[in-house]
Amino acid sequence: MGVKTIDIHPISPSGPLAKYINEDNFVSGVKEENITLAEGEVPAPEKAAIPPDQPKKPSAASSAAETKRTEQKGIVGVMTSVGRSIGSVVNVFYQAGRDTLDVVLKNILPFMIFVSIIVGIINYTGIGNILANAIKPLAGSLPGLLIISVFCAIPFLSPVLGPGAVIAQVIGVLLGVEIGKGTIPVSYSLPALFAINSQVGCDFVPIALTLAEAEEDTVNYGVPAMLFSRLITGPAAVLIAFVFSFGLY
């Protein structure tokens, strides 16, 4: 119904109406210093001051409040303050647990299900093995490793190759066997590690931005930027690794 709601406790939207709660109708964690006059509003007029020669008569409400404050001094006041502090700490942990469960149910579990489906499709259809065997001959040279790195970082392939890690598994085993035989120089092991993993993170970046509560525009521009940047950083990492592999073995 769009009812404006202010909560003095720092909590997130919850309950059956949580999907209707947004930034336009709900705010939490409000303190006195967060409140300001809206533009065009007039502050409430101050009450007229009582002349000094006229004694102020205490009202019944003020007398009761003064009596209550007096009673709360001493051990009772200390117990009240401690109880209030413990309640604030418990509320923080309770809210943290509720937020954690909400993130797990809405973001992490659906992502895990998605990854499981992708891995199942890759293993059942054999697409990953076909792609890995097709680029297998390129694994024995630096230009070939650069081509593998670019192939694994292609924006429309990297999110699919990431969950199954088929390229990394097949080419990694192949290189390990061939390096052990002495067919491929051992110096190629470090650049090969970066070449077959150019797709790492490309499948997780959308969910990572969601977990970080990024704005919609950030997700829309951030995901393509990250995927296309891997076309540059992937081969660059292979070259850097190749340089650092000199004298390493």
C-alpha positions as CSV (number, residue, x, y, z in Angstrom):
1,M,0.0,0.0,0.0
2,G,3.1,2.3,0.0
3,V,2.9,3.1,3.6
4,K,6.0,5.1,4.7
5,T,7.8,3.2,7.4
6,I,10.6,4.2,9.7
7,D,12.4,1.7,11.9
8,I,14.8,2.9,14.6
9,H,16.5,-0.5,14.6
10,P,19.0,-1.3,11.8
11,I,17.2,-4.3,10.2
12,S,16.5,-5.5,6.7
13,P,13.1,-6.1,5.2
14,S,11.6,-9.4,6.3
15,G,8.4,-11.3,6.6
16,P,5.7,-12.1,4.0
17,L,5.7,-8.5,2.7
18,A,9.4,-8.2,2.3
19,K,9.2,-8.2,-1.5
20,Y,7.0,-5.0,-1.3
21,I,9.5,-3.2,0.9
22,N,11.8,-0.9,-1.0
23,E,13.8,2.3,-0.6
24,D,10.8,4.4,-1.4
25,N,8.7,3.2,1.6
26,F,11.1,1.8,4.2
27,V,14.1,3.1,6.1
28,S,15.8,1.6,9.2
29,G,18.5,2.5,11.7
30,V,17.2,6.0,12.0
31,K,18.7,8.2,14.7
32,E,18.0,11.7,15.8
33,E,21.0,13.1,13.8
34,N,19.6,11.5,10.6
35,I,16.4,13.7,10.8
36,T,16.4,17.0,9.0
37,L,13.6,19.4,8.0
38,A,12.3,18.9,4.5
39,E,12.5,21.8,2.1
40,G,9.6,24.2,2.6
41,E,8.7,22.9,6.1
42,V,8.4,25.3,9.0
43,P,9.7,24.3,12.4
44,A,7.3,24.1,15.2
45,P,7.0,27.3,17.2
46,E,8.8,27.3,20.5
47,K,6.8,27.7,23.6
48,A,6.8,31.1,25.3
49,A,9.4,31.4,28.0
50,I,8.1,31.7,31.6
51,P,9.0,35.1,33.2
52,P,11.8,34.7,35.8
53,D,9.6,36.2,38.5
54,Q,6.9,33.6,37.9
55,P,7.8,30.2,39.4
56,K,7.3,27.2,37.1
57,K,4.8,24.7,38.5
58,P,5.8,21.1,37.8
59,S,3.1,19.1,36.0
60,A,2.0,15.6,37.1
61,A,3.7,14.0,34.0
62,S,7.1,15.7,34.7
63,S,6.9,14.8,38.4
64,A,6.3,11.1,37.5
65,A,9.1,11.2,35.0
66,E,11.5,12.7,37.6
67,T,10.4,10.0,40.1
68,K,11.1,7.3,37.6
69,R,14.5,8.7,36.8
70,T,15.3,8.7,40.5
71,E,14.2,5.1,40.9
72,Q,16.4,4.0,38.0
73,K,19.5,5.3,39.6
74,G,21.8,2.9,41.4
75,I,21.8,-0.9,40.9
76,V,18.5,-0.8,39.0
77,G,19.8,1.7,36.5
78,V,22.9,-0.3,36.0
79,M,20.9,-3.5,35.4
80,T,18.7,-1.6,32.9
81,S,21.7,-0.3,31.0
82,V,23.3,-3.7,30.9
83,G,20.1,-5.4,29.7
84,R,19.6,-2.7,27.0
85,S,23.2,-3.2,25.8
86,I,22.9,-7.0,25.7
87,G,19.6,-6.6,23.8
88,S,21.3,-4.4,21.2
89,V,24.2,-7.0,20.7
90,V,21.7,-9.9,20.4
91,N,19.7,-7.9,17.9
92,V,22.8,-7.3,15.8
93,F,23.7,-11.0,15.7
94,Y,20.1,-12.0,15.1
95,Q,19.8,-9.7,12.2
96,A,23.2,-10.9,10.8
97,G,21.9,-14.5,10.9
98,R,18.7,-13.5,9.2
99,D,20.6,-11.6,6.5
100,T,23.0,-14.6,6.0
101,L,20.1,-17.0,5.6
102,D,18.4,-14.7,3.2
103,V,21.6,-14.4,1.0
104,V,22.1,-18.2,1.0
105,L,18.5,-18.9,0.0
106,K,18.2,-16.2,-2.6
107,N,21.7,-16.1,-4.1
108,I,24.1,-18.9,-3.2
109,L,21.8,-21.9,-3.5
110,P,20.3,-20.9,-6.9
111,F,23.8,-20.3,-8.2
112,M,24.9,-23.8,-6.9
113,I,21.9,-25.3,-8.7
114,F,22.8,-23.5,-11.9
115,V,26.4,-24.6,-11.7
116,S,25.3,-28.2,-11.1
117,I,23.0,-28.1,-14.2
118,I,25.8,-26.7,-16.4
119,V,28.3,-29.3,-15.2
120,G,25.7,-32.0,-15.8
121,I,25.0,-30.8,-19.4
122,I,28.8,-30.5,-20.1
123,N,29.5,-34.0,-18.8
124,Y,26.4,-35.6,-20.5
125,T,26.8,-34.1,-23.9
126,G,30.6,-34.3,-24.0
127,I,30.9,-30.7,-25.2
128,G,33.8,-30.1,-22.9
129,N,35.8,-33.1,-24.0
130,I,35.2,-32.2,-27.6
131,L,36.5,-28.6,-27.1
132,A,39.4,-29.8,-25.0
133,N,40.5,-32.4,-27.5
134,A,40.2,-29.9,-30.3
135,I,42.7,-27.5,-28.7
136,K,44.9,-30.2,-27.3
137,P,47.6,-29.8,-30.0
138,L,48.1,-26.2,-29.1
139,A,49.4,-27.0,-25.6
140,G,53.0,-27.6,-26.5
141,S,54.1,-24.1,-27.5
142,L,53.8,-20.5,-26.2
143,P,51.7,-19.3,-29.2
144,G,49.4,-22.3,-28.7
145,L,49.0,-21.4,-25.0
146,L,48.1,-17.8,-25.9
147,I,45.5,-19.2,-28.3
148,I,44.1,-21.4,-25.6
149,S,44.0,-18.5,-23.2
150,V,42.0,-16.4,-25.7
151,F,39.7,-19.3,-26.5
152,C,38.9,-19.9,-22.8
153,A,38.3,-16.1,-22.3
154,I,35.8,-15.6,-25.1
155,P,32.9,-13.9,-23.3
156,F,30.1,-16.2,-24.5
157,L,32.2,-19.3,-23.7
158,S,34.0,-18.4,-20.4
159,P,30.8,-18.5,-18.2
160,V,30.1,-22.0,-19.5
161,L,33.7,-23.3,-19.3
162,G,34.1,-22.0,-15.8
163,P,31.7,-24.3,-13.8
164,G,32.8,-27.6,-15.5
165,A,36.5,-26.7,-15.6
166,V,36.7,-29.2,-18.4
167,I,39.4,-27.4,-20.3
168,A,41.5,-27.0,-17.2
169,Q,41.1,-30.6,-16.3
170,V,41.8,-32.2,-19.7
171,I,44.7,-29.8,-20.8
172,G,46.1,-29.9,-17.3
173,V,46.3,-33.7,-17.2
174,L,47.7,-33.7,-20.8
175,L,50.4,-31.2,-20.0
176,G,51.3,-33.0,-16.8
177,V,51.8,-36.3,-18.6
178,E,53.7,-34.8,-21.5
179,I,56.0,-32.7,-19.1
180,G,56.6,-35.9,-17.2
181,K,57.6,-37.7,-20.4
182,G,59.9,-34.8,-21.4
183,T,58.0,-34.1,-24.6
184,I,57.0,-30.6,-23.4
185,P,59.6,-28.4,-21.6
186,V,58.9,-28.1,-17.9
187,S,59.1,-24.3,-18.3
188,Y,55.7,-24.4,-20.0
189,S,54.0,-25.6,-16.8
190,L,53.6,-22.1,-15.2
191,P,52.2,-20.3,-18.3
192,A,50.0,-23.3,-19.1
193,L,48.5,-22.9,-15.7
194,F,47.3,-19.4,-16.5
195,A,46.4,-20.3,-20.1
196,I,43.9,-23.0,-19.1
197,N,42.3,-20.9,-16.4
198,S,41.5,-17.6,-18.2
199,Q,37.8,-18.4,-17.6
200,V,38.2,-18.5,-13.8
201,G,35.7,-16.1,-12.2
202,C,33.7,-15.4,-15.4
203,D,30.9,-17.7,-14.2
204,F,30.9,-16.2,-10.7
205,V,31.0,-12.5,-11.4
206,P,27.2,-12.0,-11.7
207,I,26.5,-13.7,-8.3
208,A,29.5,-11.9,-6.7
209,L,28.0,-8.5,-7.7
210,T,24.7,-9.6,-6.4
211,L,26.2,-10.7,-3.0
212,A,27.9,-7.3,-2.9
213,E,24.4,-5.7,-3.3
214,A,25.6,-3.8,-6.4
215,E,23.2,-1.5,-8.2
216,E,21.5,-2.8,-11.4
217,D,23.6,-0.6,-13.6
218,T,26.7,-1.8,-12.0
219,V,25.8,-5.4,-12.8
220,N,24.7,-4.6,-16.3
221,Y,28.0,-2.8,-17.1
222,G,30.3,-4.7,-14.7
223,V,29.7,-8.2,-16.0
224,P,30.4,-7.5,-19.7
225,A,33.4,-5.4,-18.7
226,M,34.9,-8.2,-16.7
227,L,34.2,-10.8,-19.4
228,F,35.8,-8.7,-22.1
229,S,38.7,-7.7,-19.9
230,R,39.7,-11.4,-19.6
231,L,40.5,-11.4,-23.3
232,I,43.3,-9.0,-22.4
233,T,44.4,-10.0,-19.0
234,G,44.3,-13.8,-19.8
235,P,47.0,-13.7,-22.5
236,A,48.9,-11.1,-20.6
237,A,49.1,-13.4,-17.6
238,V,50.4,-16.2,-19.8
239,L,53.2,-13.9,-21.1
240,I,54.1,-12.7,-17.6
241,A,54.2,-16.3,-16.3
242,F,56.4,-17.4,-19.2
243,V,58.9,-14.6,-18.4
244,F,58.9,-15.6,-14.7
245,S,59.4,-19.2,-15.5
246,F,62.9,-18.6,-16.8
247,G,65.3,-20.2,-14.3
248,L,62.4,-21.4,-12.1
249,Y,63.1,-25.1,-12.8
